Amino acid sequence: MSGDYGRAFALMHDQAPDAWRDYTRHAFVEGMKDGTLPRDAFLHYLRQDYVFLIHFARAWALAVVKSETHAEMLTAVGTVNALVAEEMQLHIGICEAAGISQEDLLATTERPENLAYTRFVLEAGYSGDLLDLLAALAPCVMGYGEIGKRLAGEKTSDAYADWIATYASDEYQGACKAVGDLLDAALTRRLGQDFAASPRWDRLCNTFRTATELEVGFWQMGLTP
Ligand SMILES: Cc1ncc(C[n+]2csc(CCO)c2C)c(N)n1
């Protein structure tokens, strides 16, 4: 499954198989698959995720700043737009239907697990280059792609069908491939074709694994409203 999103993603994923399994097969995810996830846990997660997306939009905007080519800028700016125009809009829509206004959403108190993840990603970008930033951003993009695709095939309930359909969609899968291509091209441009042999590689893999562990913490937070 992890082979679909590019060469670098597959290599980074293979350096963190346990964390990746804990992330993509978390009890929260399995609860969306079979419909047993309590609705209040899901809405609590969505409210936190709305705040999360604000900071992720900032991180992807930082990727525009750290870009060195027009192709890099295009992918980064496309992701900023997808985040703000589509993903945040999806959260606003689901929450509004559940009686949570946009004002309520903005007033959400950020949980420490949420804060830790978004600020870790932003810090990777502030103090590093585009590679450090992309290594921190990749688990979020590819993990949801993998979860969406698997759940679309395995789900036994329609309770969370809208959420699953969003991340299983051809459009979202295309966005994952675009980010995978960006990661491969950015690495090759800066470190060469044999980028996994670079002295920077271990540190990039560590950043990828830490972000994956922070995704596990985010799901865990979702289970405790
Ligand atoms: C905790 C958490 N992790 C990942 C995503 C998914 N996501 C966040 S930004 C982005 C890239 C642009 O679409 C994607 C896919 C989420 N919503 N919440």
The ligand as an SDF file (V2000), in Angstrom:
LIG
                    3D

 18 19  0  0  0  0  0  0  0  0999 V2000
   -4.6170   15.0700   12.6280 C   0  0  0  0  0  0  0  0  0  0  0  0
   -4.7750   15.0860   11.1430 C   0  0  0  0  0  0  0  0  0  0  0  0
   -3.8560   14.5180   10.3710 N   0  0  0  0  0  0  0  0  0  0  0  0
   -3.9800   14.5380    9.0380 C   0  0  0  0  0  0  0  0  0  0  0  0
   -5.0550   15.1520    8.4390 C   0  0  0  0  0  0  0  0  0  0  0  0
   -5.2130   15.1760    6.9760 C   0  0  0  0  0  0  0  0  0  0  0  0
   -4.6870   16.4010    6.4020 N   0  0  0  0  0  0  0  0  0  0  0  0
   -4.3520   17.4740    7.0940 C   0  0  0  0  0  0  0  0  0  0  0  0
   -3.6150   18.6730    6.1270 S   0  0  0  0  0  0  0  0  0  0  0  0
   -3.7220   17.7300    4.7760 C   0  0  0  0  0  0  0  0  0  0  0  0
   -3.1450   18.1420    3.4560 C   0  0  0  0  0  0  0  0  0  0  0  0
   -4.0600   18.8930    2.5730 C   0  0  0  0  0  0  0  0  0  0  0  0
   -5.2300   18.2500    2.2640 O   0  0  0  0  0  0  0  0  0  0  0  0
   -4.3670   16.5420    5.0980 C   0  0  0  0  0  0  0  0  0  0  0  0
   -4.6660   15.5110    4.1630 C   0  0  0  0  0  0  0  0  0  0  0  0
   -6.0090   15.7530    9.2690 C   0  0  0  0  0  0  0  0  0  0  0  0
   -7.0890   16.3810    8.7490 N   0  0  0  0  0  0  0  0  0  0  0  0
   -5.8520   15.7100   10.6100 N   0  0  0  0  0  0  0  0  0  0  0  0
  1  2  1  0
  2  3  1  0
  2 18  2  0
  3  4  2  0
  4  5  1  0
  5  6  1  0
  5 16  2  0
  6  7  1  0
  7  8  2  0
  7 14  1  0
  8  9  1  0
  9 10  1  0
 10 11  1  0
 10 14  2  0
 11 12  1  0
 12 13  1  0
 14 15  1  0
 16 17  1  0
 16 18  1  0
M  CHG  1   7   1
M  END
$$$$
